[in-house]
Amino acid sequence: MPFPSEETVRDTVILGSGCSGLTAAIYTARANLKPLVIEGHEPGGQLSITTLVENFPGWPDGVQGPELVENMRKQAEKFGAEMEMGHLVEADLSKSPIELNFGSKVVKTRTLIVASGASARWLGLPSEQALIGHGVSSCATCDGFFFSGKEICVIGGGDSAMEEAMFLTRFATKVYLIHRSASFRASKIMLDRAKEHPQIEFLTNTVVEEVLGVEEKEVRGIRIRNTESGEVREIALSGFFLGIGHIPNAKFFEGQMDLDDDGYIRSKDNVFTTYNGKVLDGVFCAGDVQDRRYRQAITASGSGCMAALEVEKYLEEHGR
C-alpha cells in the first residue's frame, strides 16, 4: 500500500550522528531521500572524544576522530542531508507514518534508522574525564597499539574487562586488572585465563580515587585505595582502560522493540528491528546500539550503509 504524500512527512529520519548515522545519511541523501539526521546528546558519537584513529581504511597516517566525523558530516550535507540538534522524548512506532516527539516538535517519517549508539560507562572521576583521549580509553581494540611496551590498567570485573585485559597483553608489558570486589561477574573460563596470564596482575577490593597526569595532559599513574585495609597508594602507568561496559541509547523504544537484557536492540541481520520476534515495518537499526561485540567505526559505518540500502528498498516497495 503506497504511503500518503503529505509534504510534512519525511521519507527517512536517522537518529544519531556517529559513523553509522552519518554513513546512512550519505547513502540515503545520494538516493535523493533528503534524510533528517537528529544529532542527539553526543554529536559525532564516541569518535568525537577519540584522538588518533589508525584503523579506518583510507587514512594511512591515521586521522583524528573529530576530523573523521566532520568529514562524514560534510559529505552527507553535500548530498542534501539535513542536520538538527534534538533529543528524542517519545516515539510511536506503531503509527504509519512513524511519529517522533522531540519536545519542541513532532516529526513524522515513513522510515526510521536508529543509529543512536552506545555510551561507555565511566567511573565519573573529574581526572578520568579530563584525560579521555590522552591515555584514558574505553576501547582496547581502538587504542591498545598506542601502549606498546608500557604498563596500563583495566577497570572491571566482567567478561568485557577480561577480554580487554587479555587483548592488551599483546602490547603492554604489564596490565593491572582493578576490581572493586573480590568476586567477579566474568565467566569462569574468562576469569581463569586472565588469572593465569603472566602479564596480568589482579588488584581486588580496590577502587581508583584519581587518575594522575591532568596537568601534564597525559596519564602518568593512578591513586588507588584498598576498600578492606584502607591503604592508599599510587601506581605509575601510562594507560587507563574502562572495561565496565556500555549503555545502549535505546531506552525510548522499550515496549515497542525487542531489546536484550542490557538494552541493546535485538537486530535481525544487523539491520532489521523486531517486536515480539516480528520484523518492524519501516524501522531499521545500525551501529553500536545493536552491536555489543565489535563496536568499531568501520563496522558501524558498514551497518549504516546496510540500513540505508534497506530503507531505499523498503520505500521503493511501498510506492516511493
C-alpha positions as CSV (number, residue, x, y, z in Angstrom):
1,M,0.0,0.0,0.0
2,P,1.5,3.4,-1.0
3,F,2.3,6.0,1.6
4,P,0.4,9.2,1.9
5,S,2.2,12.0,0.0
6,E,2.0,14.9,2.5
7,E,5.0,17.2,2.3
8,T,5.2,17.2,6.1
9,V,6.1,13.5,6.2
10,R,9.8,12.7,5.8
11,D,11.0,9.7,3.8
12,T,13.5,8.9,6.4
13,V,14.8,10.1,9.8
14,I,18.1,9.0,11.2
15,L,18.7,9.1,15.0
16,G,22.4,9.6,15.7
17,S,25.3,11.3,14.1
18,G,28.2,8.9,14.6
19,C,29.7,6.7,12.0
20,S,26.6,4.6,11.4
21,G,24.2,7.5,11.3
22,L,26.3,9.7,9.0
23,T,27.1,6.8,6.6
24,A,23.3,6.1,6.4
25,A,22.8,9.8,5.8
26,I,25.4,9.8,2.9
27,Y,23.7,6.8,1.2
28,T,20.1,8.0,1.7
29,A,21.0,11.6,0.7
30,R,22.6,10.3,-2.5
31,A,19.4,8.4,-3.2
32,N,17.6,11.7,-3.0
33,L,15.6,10.8,0.2
34,K,16.6,14.1,1.9
35,P,17.3,12.4,5.3
36,L,16.9,14.3,8.5
37,V,19.7,13.5,11.0
38,I,19.0,14.1,14.6
39,E,22.4,14.6,16.3
40,G,21.4,13.6,19.8
41,H,23.1,14.2,23.1
42,E,26.5,13.1,21.9
43,P,27.0,14.6,18.4
44,G,29.6,12.6,16.4
45,G,29.3,9.6,18.7
46,Q,32.2,8.1,20.5
47,L,34.7,9.2,17.8
48,S,34.1,12.8,18.8
49,I,36.1,12.1,22.0
50,T,38.7,9.9,20.3
51,T,42.1,11.3,19.3
52,L,44.1,9.4,16.6
53,V,42.2,6.7,14.6
54,E,44.7,4.5,12.7
55,N,42.5,1.6,11.7
56,F,39.9,3.3,9.5
57,P,40.6,2.4,5.8
58,G,41.9,5.1,3.6
59,W,43.9,7.0,6.1
60,P,47.4,5.6,6.0
61,D,48.8,8.1,8.5
62,G,45.7,8.0,10.7
63,V,43.1,10.6,11.3
64,Q,41.8,12.5,14.3
65,G,38.4,11.1,15.4
66,P,36.6,14.5,15.3
67,E,38.0,15.2,11.8
68,L,36.8,11.9,10.5
69,V,33.3,12.6,11.8
70,E,33.3,16.1,10.5
71,N,34.3,14.9,7.0
72,M,31.5,12.4,7.1
73,R,29.0,15.1,8.1
74,K,30.2,17.4,5.3
75,Q,29.8,14.6,2.8
76,A,26.3,13.9,3.9
77,E,25.3,17.6,3.8
78,K,26.8,17.9,0.3
79,F,24.2,15.4,-1.0
80,G,21.3,17.0,0.8
81,A,21.1,15.6,4.3
82,E,19.7,17.9,7.0
83,M,21.2,18.0,10.5
84,E,19.3,19.1,13.5
85,M,20.1,19.1,17.2
86,G,17.4,17.3,19.2
87,H,16.7,14.8,21.9
88,L,14.0,12.1,21.4
89,V,11.3,12.4,24.1
90,E,8.9,9.8,22.8
91,A,8.4,7.6,19.8
92,D,5.3,5.8,18.4
93,L,6.5,3.0,16.1
94,S,3.0,1.6,15.7
95,K,1.8,4.5,13.6
96,S,2.2,4.9,9.9
97,P,3.9,7.3,9.3
98,I,6.1,6.8,12.4
99,E,5.8,9.7,14.9
100,L,8.8,11.1,16.8
101,N,8.4,13.6,19.5
102,F,11.4,15.9,20.2
103,G,9.7,18.1,22.7
104,S,9.6,21.3,20.6
105,K,8.1,19.5,17.6
106,V,6.8,16.2,16.3
107,V,8.3,14.7,13.2
108,K,6.5,12.2,11.0
109,T,8.5,9.8,8.9
110,R,7.9,6.8,6.6
111,T,11.1,5.1,7.8
112,L,13.4,5.4,10.7
113,I,17.0,4.4,11.2
114,V,18.0,4.1,14.9
115,A,21.8,4.8,15.0
116,S,21.9,6.3,18.4
117,G,24.9,4.4,19.6
118,A,26.0,3.2,23.0
119,S,27.7,5.4,25.6
120,A,30.7,4.0,27.5
121,R,30.3,3.6,31.2
122,W,32.8,5.8,33.1
123,L,33.8,6.0,36.8
124,G,32.9,9.6,36.8
125,L,36.2,10.9,38.2
126,P,37.0,14.5,37.1
127,S,40.6,13.4,36.4
128,E,39.3,10.5,34.3
129,Q,37.1,12.7,32.2
130,A,39.9,15.3,31.7
131,L,42.2,12.6,30.3
132,I,39.8,10.9,27.9
133,G,41.8,10.6,24.7
134,H,45.0,11.2,26.5
135,G,45.6,7.8,28.0
136,V,42.1,7.1,29.2
137,S,40.1,4.9,26.8
138,S,37.0,2.7,26.7
139,C,38.2,0.7,23.7
140,A,41.2,-1.6,23.9
141,T,40.8,-2.6,20.2
142,C,40.9,1.0,19.2
143,D,43.8,2.3,21.3
144,G,45.8,-0.7,22.6
145,F,48.5,-0.3,19.9
146,F,49.5,3.1,21.4
147,F,50.6,1.5,24.6
148,S,53.2,-0.9,23.2
149,G,55.9,-1.5,25.8
150,K,54.1,0.3,28.6
151,E,52.2,-0.5,31.8
152,I,48.5,0.0,31.9
153,C,45.4,-0.9,33.9
154,V,41.9,-2.2,33.1
155,I,38.9,-1.4,35.4
156,G,36.1,-4.0,35.7
157,G,35.1,-7.5,36.8
158,G,33.1,-8.9,33.9
159,D,33.9,-10.7,30.7
160,S,34.5,-7.4,28.9
161,A,37.2,-6.5,31.4
162,M,38.9,-9.9,31.0
163,E,38.7,-9.7,27.2
164,E,40.2,-6.1,27.3
165,A,43.0,-7.2,29.6
166,M,43.9,-10.3,27.6
167,F,43.9,-8.3,24.4
168,L,46.1,-5.5,25.8
169,T,48.8,-8.0,26.8
170,R,49.7,-8.1,23.1
171,F,51.1,-4.6,23.6
172,A,51.6,-3.7,27.2
173,T,54.3,-5.1,29.3
174,K,52.0,-5.3,32.3
175,V,48.3,-5.0,32.8
176,Y,46.8,-4.3,36.3
177,L,43.2,-5.5,36.4
178,I,41.4,-3.5,39.1
179,H,38.1,-4.6,40.5
180,R,36.2,-3.1,43.5
181,S,35.2,-6.5,44.8
182,A,36.8,-9.9,45.4
183,S,34.1,-11.7,43.4
184,F,33.7,-11.4,39.6
185,R,30.8,-11.4,37.2
186,A,33.1,-12.8,34.5
187,S,32.6,-16.4,33.3
188,K,34.9,-18.9,35.0
189,I,36.8,-19.7,31.7
190,M,37.5,-16.0,31.0
191,L,38.5,-15.3,34.6
192,D,40.8,-18.3,34.7
193,R,42.5,-17.3,31.5
194,A,43.2,-13.8,32.8
195,K,44.4,-15.0,36.2
196,E,46.8,-17.5,34.5
197,H,48.3,-14.8,32.2
198,P,51.8,-13.8,33.5
199,Q,51.4,-10.2,32.4
200,I,48.1,-9.6,34.3
201,E,48.1,-8.6,38.0
202,F,44.8,-8.6,39.8
203,L,44.1,-5.9,42.4
204,T,40.8,-6.8,44.1
205,N,38.8,-4.9,46.7
206,T,40.3,-1.8,45.1
207,V,38.9,1.4,43.8
208,V,40.5,4.2,41.8
209,E,40.4,7.6,43.6
210,E,42.3,9.6,40.9
211,V,43.9,9.3,37.6
212,L,47.2,11.2,37.7
213,G,48.5,13.4,34.9
214,V,45.9,16.0,34.4
215,E,48.4,18.9,34.5
216,E,50.7,17.0,32.0
217,K,47.6,16.1,29.9
218,E,48.8,12.6,29.8
219,V,48.1,9.6,32.1
220,R,51.1,9.0,34.3
221,G,49.6,6.8,37.0
222,I,46.6,6.2,39.4
223,R,45.9,6.6,43.0
224,I,44.1,3.6,44.4
225,R,42.5,2.6,47.7
226,N,42.0,-0.9,49.2
227,T,38.4,-1.0,50.5
228,E,39.3,-3.5,53.2
229,S,42.5,-2.1,54.6
230,G,42.0,1.5,53.7
231,E,45.6,1.6,52.3
232,V,46.1,4.3,49.6
233,R,48.9,4.1,47.2
234,E,50.0,5.3,43.7
235,I,50.9,3.1,40.7
236,A,52.9,4.5,37.8
237,L,51.3,3.6,34.4
238,S,50.6,5.1,31.0
239,G,47.1,3.8,30.1
240,F,43.8,3.6,31.8
241,F,41.1,1.4,30.2
242,L,37.5,1.1,31.2
243,G,36.1,-2.4,30.9
244,I,32.8,-1.8,32.7
245,G,30.5,-2.0,29.6
246,H,28.4,0.4,27.6
247,I,24.9,1.8,27.8
248,P,23.0,1.5,24.5
249,N,20.9,4.5,23.7
250,A,17.6,2.6,23.1
251,K,15.6,3.2,26.2
252,F,12.9,5.2,24.3
253,F,12.0,2.0,22.4
254,E,11.3,-0.2,25.4
255,G,7.9,-1.9,24.9
256,Q,8.0,-1.2,21.2
257,M,11.1,-3.0,20.1
258,D,12.9,-6.2,21.2
259,L,15.9,-5.3,23.4
260,D,18.2,-7.7,25.1
261,D,18.8,-7.8,28.9
262,D,21.4,-5.0,28.7
263,G,19.2,-2.8,26.5
264,Y,20.8,-3.4,23.1
265,I,18.5,-3.7,20.1
266,R,18.0,-7.3,19.1
267,S,18.6,-6.9,15.4
268,K,17.9,-9.3,12.6
269,D,20.8,-9.5,10.1
270,N,22.4,-6.5,11.8
271,V,19.8,-4.0,10.4
272,F,16.2,-5.1,10.9
273,T,14.4,-4.4,14.2
274,T,11.7,-6.6,15.7
275,Y,9.0,-6.6,18.2
276,N,7.9,-9.9,19.8
277,G,10.1,-11.6,17.1
278,K,8.3,-10.0,14.2
279,V,10.1,-7.5,11.9
280,L,9.0,-3.9,12.5
281,D,7.6,-2.1,9.5
282,G,10.0,0.6,8.3
283,V,12.2,0.7,11.3
284,F,15.9,-0.2,10.9
285,C,19.0,0.0,13.2
286,A,22.7,0.4,12.7
287,G,25.9,0.7,14.7
288,D,26.7,0.3,18.4
289,V,23.0,0.5,19.6
290,Q,22.7,-3.1,18.2
291,D,26.3,-4.2,18.2
292,R,27.7,-5.3,21.5
293,R,30.5,-7.4,20.0
294,Y,32.6,-5.3,17.6
295,R,31.9,-1.6,18.3
296,Q,34.3,-0.3,15.7
297,A,34.0,2.8,13.5
298,I,34.2,0.7,10.3
299,T,31.6,-1.9,11.4
300,A,29.3,0.9,12.4
301,S,29.7,2.6,9.0
302,G,29.1,-0.8,7.3
303,S,25.8,-1.3,9.2
304,G,24.8,2.3,8.4
305,C,25.2,1.5,4.7
306,M,23.1,-1.6,5.1
307,A,20.3,0.2,6.9
308,A,20.3,2.9,4.2
309,L,20.0,0.4,1.4
310,E,17.2,-1.4,3.2
311,V,15.4,2.0,3.6
312,E,15.7,2.6,-0.2
313,K,14.4,-0.9,-1.0
314,Y,11.5,-0.5,1.5
315,L,10.4,2.8,0.1
316,E,10.5,1.5,-3.4
317,E,8.4,-1.4,-2.5
318,H,5.8,1.0,-0.9
319,G,5.5,3.2,-3.9
320,R,8.0,5.9,-3.1
